[in-house]
Amino acid sequence: MQLLEERIRRDGEIIGNDIVKVDMFLNHQIDVDLLCEIGKEFKRLFAGKNINKIVTIEASGIGIACIAAQYFSVPVVFAKKGIHRNVGNDIYEGEVFSFTKGITTKIGISKKYLNPEDHILIIDDFLANGGAVKGLIGLIEQAGAHVEGIGIVIEKGFQSGGKELRDMGYQLESLAIINSIDDGKIVFG
Amino acid sequence: MQLLEERIRRDGEIIGNDIVKVDMFLNHQIDVDLLCEIGKEFKRLFAGKNINKIVTIEASGIGIACIAAQYFSVPVVFAKKGIHRNVGNDIYEGEVFSFTKGITTKIGISKKYLNPEDHILIIDDFLANGGAVKGLIGLIEQAGAHVEGIGIVIEKGFQSGGKELRDMGYQLESLAIINSIDDGKIVFG
């Protein structure tokens, strides 16, 4: 998605050789006009799919998922992080290991909001090693629901998550794939 | 807002005499069509204001703010919770005390995304004692920016936040005000 690549080049903050911060338009300040274009592109890419729900994970995924959901005319469910036992037993639970932060976070979705009839599009902002997406797939599988596709705004092509998920057979669409960051220059795939 | 009150009556889960969970359509599963109506109503209520940015707080506020932002044609900035020192000094910091949870949480917004020229609409899902909104006002004041108004989806009229903020002179608009919960029945203001 050219508009997005241009925006990452212009406003992304490169840190070392493997991190691009997009706090300017996606992860802290949010350019809602850009999110609308992202939402329309997801709709185009998954136009052939029967999708009745979008699932994401707090916090950065929520805005992207809500704007995209307008083009699919479906509700959003977001997985909560740091689920504690006092939420009750009425929850599908999983864990997400973040390589970036080196920590494992519990995630959960109430059993009320995932069921076997659901055909789900997973949406998230970043895909690196795929921990968050795999965590969400785990919750959806517990519910017996079906993953129709995975829509990612920015994939780090030099990390393994994208390849693993495609090898597992999922339709994974990333709107921008960063293949490498060399001397402060981003190379898209 | 009648549509919202009806939805709270239908799908809100009453817990004791002071909690209404709206996980079904606002805080876990999100009815994006309803959010669109909420966004339009905020636009109508703040039509006379010169607003160039919407500020909210993660996580539940983000979806509401992003959908509403489309009707104002402005970007969203969300305060992050649990800010740590390693984020750097380039941040406006504050604290939010939650009476419900009995804990204090650090919040912060990067100095890049708030500046003295900003005319801000604060949006959040719930208002009870007003801790989150007051925390956001604190960050905005540190930046020398101006709060044009406060838009809340559900206000608990039996807690003090709403009265305090109105007494401080803010234009606070709550789309549903719960005055009391008596024997499992919600009384709106």
Boltz contact constraints between the chains, C-beta under 6 A:
constraints:
  - contact:
      token1: [A, 28]
      token2: [B, 110]
      max_distance: 6.0
  - contact:
      token1: [A, 29]
      token2: [B, 75]
      max_distance: 6.0
  - contact:
      token1: [A, 29]
      token2: [B, 77]
      max_distance: 6.0
  - contact:
      token1: [A, 29]
      token2: [B, 113]
      max_distance: 6.0
  - contact:
      token1: [A, 30]
      token2: [B, 76]
      max_distance: 6.0
  - contact:
      token1: [A, 31]
      token2: [B, 75]
      max_distance: 6.0
  - contact:
      token1: [A, 32]
      token2: [B, 66]
      max_distance: 6.0
  - contact:
      token1: [A, 32]
      token2: [B, 69]
      max_distance: 6.0
  - contact:
      token1: [A, 32]
      token2: [B, 70]
      max_distance: 6.0
  - contact:
      token1: [A, 58]
      token2: [B, 59]
      max_distance: 6.0
  - contact:
      token1: [A, 59]
      token2: [B, 58]
      max_distance: 6.0
  - contact:
      token1: [A, 59]
      token2: [B, 59]
      max_distance: 6.0
  - contact:
      token1: [A, 62]
      token2: [B, 62]
      max_distance: 6.0
  - contact:
      token1: [A, 62]
      token2: [B, 63]
      max_distance: 6.0
  - contact:
      token1: [A, 63]
      token2: [B, 62]
      max_distance: 6.0
  - contact:
      token1: [A, 63]
      token2: [B, 66]
      max_distance: 6.0
  - contact:
      token1: [A, 66]
      token2: [B, 32]
      max_distance: 6.0
  - contact:
      token1: [A, 66]
      token2: [B, 63]
      max_distance: 6.0
  - contact:
      token1: [A, 66]
      token2: [B, 66]
      max_distance: 6.0
  - contact:
      token1: [A, 66]
      token2: [B, 67]
      max_distance: 6.0
  - contact:
      token1: [A, 67]
      token2: [B, 66]
      max_distance: 6.0
  - contact:
      token1: [A, 69]
      token2: [B, 32]
      max_distance: 6.0
  - contact:
      token1: [A, 70]
      token2: [B, 32]
      max_distance: 6.0
  - contact:
      token1: [A, 75]
      token2: [B, 29]
      max_distance: 6.0
  - contact:
      token1: [A, 75]
      token2: [B, 31]
      max_distance: 6.0
  - contact:
      token1: [A, 76]
      token2: [B, 30]
      max_distance: 6.0
  - contact:
      token1: [A, 77]
      token2: [B, 29]
      max_distance: 6.0
  - contact:
      token1: [A, 110]
      token2: [B, 28]
      max_distance: 6.0
  - contact:
      token1: [A, 113]
      token2: [B, 29]
      max_distance: 6.0
